[in-house]
Amino acid sequence: MSLLEMLENRKNKPEGGGGGSGSIPPETSDRYEDLKATIHKLLINKLEREGKISSLNDKDLEKEIKEFALDYINTNSPHISQADRSTITGYLLDEVCGYGPITEFLRQTDIEEIMVNGPYQIYIEQKGKGNILTGKKFRDREHVMHVIEKIISPLGKRVDETKPYTNARLPDGSRVHVIAPPVAPKGPYISIRKFETDPFTINDLISFNTLTPEMARFLEACVKARINIMVSGGTSSGKTTVLNCLTSFINADERILVIEDSMELQPRGNHVLRLEARDANIEGKGEFTIRQAVIEALRMNPTRLIIGEIRGAECFDFLRASNTGHRGSISTAHANSPRDLLHALETMTMMSNIDIPLIAIRRYIANTVDLIVQQQHMEDNTRKTVSITEVCGMEGDVIQLQELFRYEQQGVEQGRVMGKFLCSGVRPTFIDRIRASGLSLPDSIFVQ
C-alpha cells in the first residue's frame, strides 16, 4: 500500500468503528507534535520528581516550564524559530498550568460557552454569535480524559464506566458538564458555561433589549413585595442571568439561602448562605442532592429560598417552602412556555412520591407560584423575555394564566429578529400586595 493510500485510509476511517462528531482525526497534524509530547513527558517527570507542581506558585511554575522547554529546544532543536518556540512553550503552559487546548478560550471574556465534541472538535459560542468551530483539538481521547480528571479530581468527583457523567465547576466558577464513554461512544464530551466575573445587571438586560424598562420596574416591585417567581425557558435562554438580576432586588439584610448544582449565581446581599449539591464518592457515599439541600435549608431559617434550577423531586419541597413562611422565593426550570412550566411542575412534584391526587397538586402549584417569567433564545442568538405571566388560581381543574407582558416577533431582517414588547393592559391580581409593601407602580406600566 502506498503512502498516499495509507493517508487516505486514515482520513476516511472512523475512530471506534463509526462516524460522528469528533470521531475522525484531522488530516493535517502539528509538525511539532512529537517534540511537544517529548518535552511534556520529560517536564512532568522532572516536576513530579522534584515535587514542584504542588510546591511552586503559579509564577514560579511558569518560569520553570519556560526555562526547561527552551533549554531542551536549544540543545536538541536549535533550528526552531522564535515564533515556534513561543508556540511550544505556550502549549506546555496550557497543558501543565491550564486545561490543554481549551485554556485560551477560558481566558477570553467574549466567549460564553465551550463545547468539546470528542478529541477533534472544539466549538465556542461568542456573545452575539452562534456556535463556531475552532481549529483547536486534543491529541486523542486520553488527552480529553486527562483534562476532565484535572477539572473534577480537586472536587472529589469521578468519571468512569460506572459513573460516566458529572457536573463540576472551575476555580473561577464556570459550570462544567462532562459525559464520557461508554454512554458517549464518540466522546468524551465537555460543555463549559463561562462564569461572568462582572454579572449582568437589569440595566444591561434593558440595553440588550431583553426586556423593557417597564417590565424591569414591574419585576423589581414583585421581588420586593415577595411575589413567588419562576423563571422558565429552554437551554441557554438566559434563565440564570435573569434570576441573578432578580436577586439583586432583594433587600441586603435578608437571609438568603441559595441552592445550586454548581455555584453560578451571584446574589448581592450581605446575609447569603450557599448549599451545593454533590455526587456520591467512589465508595458510593457523601451524596448531597438538591432535595436534601432544600430540606436542610428550611432548618436554617432563611428569609428567602433561591434554587438555581428545579429538575426533580425537590420541586415539592420548594413549593411547600414558598407557600409556608418563605414567600418571595425564586427558581428556574426548563420549559418552553408558561403552560408547559405548569405541566413540568406537576410532573416533578409527582416524582417526590407524595400520595396526593393530581388535582390537589395543581391547586398547590396555583396557590404557590405567583408569576412566570418566560425566556427564549432567539434565532439571532439574542435572549428575550417573551412573556411575563401571572398565575391566577384554579377554574375547575385547570390553572388559570393571565399574560401581563409579551414579546411579539414580527420577522427577521438581515439575520436580526424584529419585534416589539407589548403590555396586555391588565393589572395583576396581586397588585394590592405590591402596594401593601409600600411600593407604587405608575399606571403607565400597564397601559397598552
C-alpha positions in Angstrom: 0.0 0.0 0.0 1.4 3.4 -1.0 1.8 6.3 1.5 -1.0 8.2 -0.2 -3.3 5.3 0.2 -2.4 4.9 3.8 -3.1 8.6 4.4 -6.5 8.4 2.6 -7.5 5.3 4.7 -6.6 7.1 7.9 -8.5 10.2 6.9 -11.6 8.2 6.0 -11.6 5.6 8.7 -13.8 6.5 11.7 -12.4 6.1 15.1 -14.0 3.4 17.2 -15.8 1.8 14.2 -18.2 4.5 13.3 -18.6 8.1 12.3 -20.0 11.1 14.3 -18.9 14.4 15.7 -15.3 14.5 16.8 -14.6 10.9 15.7 -12.3 11.5 12.7 -8.8 12.9 13.3 -7.9 15.9 11.2 -5.9 15.2 8.0 -3.2 17.6 8.9 -1.1 17.4 12.1 1.1 19.7 14.1 4.6 19.4 12.7 6.0 19.7 16.3 3.5 17.3 17.8 6.2 14.7 18.7 8.5 17.3 20.1 5.8 18.7 22.3 4.9 15.3 23.6 8.5 14.5 24.4 9.1 17.8 26.2 5.8 17.5 28.0 6.6 14.0 29.3 10.1 14.9 30.4 8.9 18.1 32.1 6.1 16.3 34.0 8.6 13.7 35.2 11.0 16.4 36.4 8.4 18.4 38.2 6.9 15.4 39.9 10.3 14.1 40.9 11.2 17.4 42.4 7.7 18.0 43.9 7.4 21.4 42.2 3.9 21.0 40.8 2.3 21.4 44.2 5.0 23.5 45.9 5.6 26.3 43.4 3.3 29.3 43.0 1.9 29.9 39.5 4.5 32.5 38.6 7.5 30.3 39.6 6.0 27.2 38.0 5.5 29.2 34.7 9.1 30.2 34.9 10.3 26.7 35.5 8.3 25.4 32.5 9.6 28.0 30.1 13.3 27.5 31.2 13.0 23.7 30.8 11.3 23.9 27.4 13.8 26.5 26.0 16.8 24.6 27.3 15.6 21.4 25.7 14.9 23.1 22.3 18.3 24.9 22.4 20.0 21.6 22.9 18.0 19.3 20.6 16.3 21.5 18.0 18.2 24.8 17.8 16.9 25.5 14.2 13.3 26.2 15.5 12.2 29.8 15.1 11.5 32.2 17.9 7.8 32.2 17.0 7.6 28.4 17.1 9.4 28.3 20.4 6.8 30.6 21.8 4.1 28.4 20.4 5.6 25.3 22.0 6.1 26.9 25.4 2.6 28.2 25.3 1.3 24.7 24.6 3.3 23.4 27.6 2.0 26.1 29.9 -1.6 25.3 28.9 -1.0 21.6 29.5 0.6 21.9 32.9 -1.0 25.0 34.3 -4.3 25.0 32.4 -6.7 22.7 30.7 -4.9 21.9 27.4 -6.3 23.3 24.1 -9.4 24.9 25.8 -7.3 27.1 28.1 -7.1 30.1 25.7 -10.9 30.1 25.3 -11.4 30.2 29.1 -9.3 33.4 29.2 -11.3 35.2 26.5 -14.1 37.3 28.0 -16.3 37.4 24.9 -16.8 33.6 24.9 -19.9 32.3 26.7 -19.7 28.6 26.1 -17.0 26.0 25.2 -18.1 22.7 23.8 -15.8 19.7 23.3 -17.2 17.1 20.9 -14.7 14.4 21.4 -11.0 15.0 20.8 -11.1 16.6 17.4 -13.8 19.2 17.6 -13.9 22.2 19.9 -16.8 24.7 19.4 -17.2 28.0 21.1 -20.2 30.3 21.5 -19.3 34.0 21.5 -21.5 36.8 22.7 -23.9 37.7 19.9 -22.7 34.8 17.7 -23.7 31.2 17.2 -21.6 28.1 17.5 -18.1 28.5 15.9 -15.9 25.5 15.1 -12.3 26.3 16.2 -9.1 24.9 14.8 -8.1 23.5 18.2 -8.1 19.8 19.1 -7.0 17.3 21.6 -4.4 14.6 20.8 -6.8 11.8 21.4 -9.5 10.6 23.9 -7.0 10.0 26.6 -5.9 13.6 26.4 -9.6 14.7 26.8 -10.0 12.4 29.8 -6.8 13.8 31.3 -8.2 17.3 31.2 -11.5 16.0 32.7 -9.7 14.5 35.6 -7.8 17.7 36.1 -11.1 19.5 36.4 -13.1 17.1 38.6 -10.5 15.5 40.8 -10.0 18.5 43.1 -13.8 18.4 43.7 -13.7 14.8 44.8 -15.7 13.7 41.7 -15.0 11.0 39.2 -16.0 9.8 35.7 -15.6 6.1 34.8 -17.7 3.3 33.3 -19.9 3.1 36.4 -20.4 6.9 36.6 -19.8 8.2 33.1 -21.2 11.8 33.7 -20.9 14.5 36.2 -21.3 18.3 36.9 -18.4 20.3 38.2 -17.1 23.9 38.2 -13.7 25.5 37.5 -11.9 27.6 40.1 -13.4 30.8 38.5 -16.9 29.4 38.9 -17.5 28.3 35.3 -20.0 25.5 35.1 -18.8 22.2 33.6 -20.8 19.2 32.4 -18.9 16.0 31.4 -20.2 12.8 29.7 -17.8 10.1 28.7 -17.8 6.6 27.1 -19.5 4.2 27.1 -22.7 6.3 27.1 -21.0 8.8 24.8 -19.3 6.4 22.3 -17.8 9.3 20.3 -16.9 11.3 23.4 -15.7 12.3 25.8 -17.8 15.5 25.7 -17.3 18.6 27.8 -19.6 21.6 28.0 -18.4 24.7 29.9 -20.7 27.6 30.6 -18.4 30.5 31.4 -18.7 32.4 34.7 -19.4 36.1 34.5 -16.9 37.8 36.8 -18.9 41.0 36.3 -22.5 39.8 36.2 -25.1 41.5 34.1 -27.5 43.9 35.8 -31.1 44.6 34.9 -29.9 47.8 33.1 -27.7 45.6 30.9 -30.7 43.5 30.0 -32.6 46.6 29.1 -29.7 47.8 26.9 -29.6 44.3 25.2 -33.4 44.7 24.5 -34.0 41.6 26.5 -36.9 43.4 28.2 -38.2 46.9 28.6 -37.7 49.4 31.5 -41.4 49.0 32.4 -41.1 45.2 32.6 -37.9 45.6 34.7 -39.6 48.0 37.1 -42.5 45.7 37.5 -40.2 42.7 38.2 -38.3 44.8 40.8 -41.6 45.6 42.6 -42.6 41.9 42.5 -39.3 40.8 44.1 -39.5 43.5 46.8 -43.2 42.6 47.5 -42.2 38.9 48.0 -44.0 37.5 45.0 -43.0 33.9 44.3 -41.4 33.8 40.8 -40.4 31.0 38.4 -38.1 31.8 35.5 -38.8 29.4 32.7 -37.1 28.8 29.4 -35.1 26.4 27.2 -31.4 25.7 27.3 -29.2 28.9 27.0 -32.3 31.2 27.1 -30.9 33.4 29.8 -32.8 32.0 32.8 -29.8 32.1 35.2 -28.9 35.7 34.1 -32.5 36.9 34.8 -32.5 35.0 38.1 -29.3 36.8 39.0 -30.8 40.1 38.2 -33.9 39.4 40.3 -31.8 38.5 43.3 -30.2 42.0 43.1 -33.6 43.5 44.1 -33.7 41.6 47.4 -33.0 43.8 50.5 -29.4 43.5 51.6 -30.3 42.5 55.1 -32.5 39.5 54.2 -31.2 36.0 55.0 -31.0 34.4 51.5 -30.2 30.7 51.1 -29.0 29.8 47.6 -29.0 26.1 46.4 -27.3 25.0 43.2 -25.8 22.0 41.5 -22.7 24.1 40.7 -22.2 27.6 42.2 -23.2 30.0 39.5 -25.5 32.7 41.0 -24.0 35.8 42.4 -26.6 37.3 44.9 -25.5 40.7 46.2 -26.9 40.6 49.7 -24.9 40.8 53.0 -26.5 37.7 54.5 -26.2 34.9 51.9 -25.7 31.2 52.6 -24.9 28.7 49.9 -25.5 25.0 49.6 -24.1 23.0 46.7 -25.2 19.5 45.6 -22.6 16.8 45.2 -22.4 13.3 43.8 -21.5 10.3 45.8 -17.8 9.5 46.1 -16.1 6.4 44.7 -17.4 4.3 47.7 -21.0 5.5 46.9 -21.1 7.8 49.9 -21.4 11.5 50.5 -24.2 12.3 48.0 -26.0 15.5 48.7 -29.0 16.1 46.4 -30.8 19.3 45.7 -33.8 17.9 47.5 -31.7 17.2 50.6 -30.3 20.7 50.4 -33.8 22.2 50.3 -34.8 20.2 53.4 -31.7 21.2 55.3 -32.2 24.8 54.1 -35.6 25.1 55.7 -34.0 24.3 59.1 -31.7 27.3 58.7 -34.4 30.0 59.0 -33.9 31.6 55.6 -35.9 34.7 54.6 -35.9 33.6 51.0 -35.0 30.4 49.2 -33.3 30.6 45.8 -32.8 27.4 43.8 -30.6 27.7 40.7 -32.8 25.1 38.8 -35.5 22.7 39.8 -35.2 19.4 38.0 -37.0 16.7 40.0 -38.4 15.7 43.4 -37.1 18.8 45.1 -40.0 20.7 43.4 -42.5 19.7 46.1 -40.2 20.8 48.9 -39.6 24.2 47.1 -43.3 24.7 46.6 -44.0 23.9 50.3 -41.3 26.3 51.4 -42.6 29.0 49.1 -46.1 28.6 50.4 -45.3 28.4 54.2 -43.2 31.2 55.5 -40.7 31.8 52.7 -42.6 33.9 50.3 -40.6 35.7 47.7 -38.7 32.5 46.7 -37.3 32.3 43.2 -36.2 29.5 41.0 -35.8 28.4 37.3 -37.0 25.4 35.4 -36.8 24.1 31.8 -40.0 24.7 29.8 -40.9 26.3 26.5 -44.0 28.2 27.7 -45.7 29.2 31.0 -48.3 26.4 30.4 -45.5 23.9 29.8 -43.9 25.0 33.0 -47.0 24.2 35.0 -47.1 20.7 33.5 -43.4 20.3 34.3 -44.0 21.4 37.9 -46.8 18.8 38.2 -44.6 16.1 36.9 -41.7 17.0 39.1 -43.9 17.2 42.2 -45.2 13.7 41.5 -41.6 12.5 41.4 -41.4 13.1 45.2 -43.8 10.1 45.7 -46.3 12.1 47.7 -49.7 10.3 47.9 -52.0 13.1 46.8 -54.2 13.3 43.7 -53.2 15.4 40.6 -55.9 18.0 41.2 -54.5 18.7 44.7 -51.0 19.1 43.2 -52.4 21.6 40.7 -54.2 23.6 43.4 -50.9 23.6 45.4 -49.0 25.0 42.4 -51.7 27.5 41.6 -51.7 28.8 45.2 -47.9 29.0 45.4 -46.5 30.2 42.1 -47.5 33.9 41.5 -45.5 34.8 38.4 -43.8 33.1 35.5 -41.0 34.9 33.6 -40.6 33.2 30.2 -37.2 33.4 28.4 -36.3 32.4 24.9 -33.1 32.1 22.9 -33.9 33.8 19.6 -32.8 32.9 16.1 -30.2 35.7 16.1 -28.6 34.4 19.3 -30.2 37.1 21.4 -32.3 36.4 24.5 -35.7 37.8 25.1 -38.2 37.9 28.0 -41.0 36.8 25.7 -43.7 36.6 28.4 -44.4 37.7 32.0 -47.5 35.8 33.1 -49.5 35.8 36.3 -50.8 32.5 37.8 -54.4 33.3 38.8 -55.6 30.3 40.7 -57.9 27.5 39.5 -61.0 27.3 37.5 -62.4 23.8 37.6 -59.4 21.5 37.2 -57.3 24.0 35.1 -54.8 26.5 36.4 -55.6 29.9 35.0 -52.9 32.2 33.5 -53.0 35.9 32.7 -50.3 37.3 30.4 -49.2 40.8 31.5 -46.3 41.5 29.1 -45.2 39.7 25.9 -42.7 40.0 23.1 -44.3 39.7 19.6 -41.8 38.7 16.9 -42.6 40.3 13.6 -39.9 38.8 11.3 -36.2 38.5 10.7 -34.3 41.2 8.7 -30.6 40.7 7.7 -30.3 38.0 10.4 -31.8 40.1 13.2 -35.0 39.2 14.9 -37.5 42.1 14.6 -40.4 42.6 17.0 -41.8 44.6 19.9 -42.8 44.3 23.5 -46.5 44.6 24.3 -48.4 45.1 27.5 -51.8 43.4 27.8 -53.3 46.3 29.7 -54.3 44.1 32.6 -53.1 44.7 36.2 -52.0 41.6 38.2 -54.4 40.5 40.9 -51.6 40.7 43.4 -51.2 44.5 42.8 -52.6 45.1 46.3 -49.8 43.1 47.8 -47.3 45.3 46.0 -49.0 48.4 47.3 -49.2 46.9 50.8 -45.4 46.6 50.7 -45.1 50.3 50.4 -44.3 50.2 46.7 -46.0 52.1 44.0 -46.2 51.4 40.3 -47.4 54.1 37.9 -50.5 53.2 35.9 -48.5 53.8 32.7 -46.6 50.5 33.2 -49.8 48.6 32.5 -51.1 50.7 29.6 -51.2 49.1 26.2 
